[in-house]
């Protein structure tokens, strides 16, 4: 008597092995995609304003085609929106301060602002506060650890009657506010 089930068992084993191999390949592709492809892009950026003399974070929506760093600084310089102002948010950055250029070099955002930055209204607390707004907004973004504030292309600034020297990148750790 010939066992006819034997070829059937071999075919079933082949199908099972082929199915398992395909499942392993699919699982590896999923793992590789999760590890190597960028995560979903952020949909908002953090901006820092003041409320009751405290630095507070607020969010701004970010379109997928926008640069998070440029969006953050554009929104920071625009100041609080009407509803935010009504809720008590304010900025220490002088009106009409413009963003002249922006770049990132090795974890440092270089923020080149217009000369209107000098019109902050006086006082060391106010000056330190506006610098804190700039540094906190820049360092809220992934990969940015420091912010170097330039003015009209000058990378060594002396601001105010207090003679505050800005001649290097600043991190949140060395903010004096």
Secondary structure as GFF3:
##gff-version 3
##sequence-region A 1 177
A	DSSP	alpha_helix	5	36	.	.	.	ID=ss1
A	DSSP	beta_strand	44	51	.	.	.	ID=ss2
A	DSSP	beta_strand	54	61	.	.	.	ID=ss3
A	DSSP	alpha_helix	68	78	.	.	.	ID=ss4
A	DSSP	alpha_helix	82	86	.	.	.	ID=ss5
A	DSSP	beta_strand	89	90	.	.	.	ID=ss6
A	DSSP	beta_strand	99	105	.	.	.	ID=ss7
A	DSSP	beta_strand	108	113	.	.	.	ID=ss8
A	DSSP	three_ten_helix	115	118	.	.	.	ID=ss9
A	DSSP	alpha_helix	124	139	.	.	.	ID=ss10
A	DSSP	beta_strand	146	151	.	.	.	ID=ss11
A	DSSP	beta_strand	157	159	.	.	.	ID=ss12
A	DSSP	beta_strand	164	166	.	.	.	ID=ss13
A	DSSP	three_ten_helix	172	174	.	.	.	ID=ss14
###
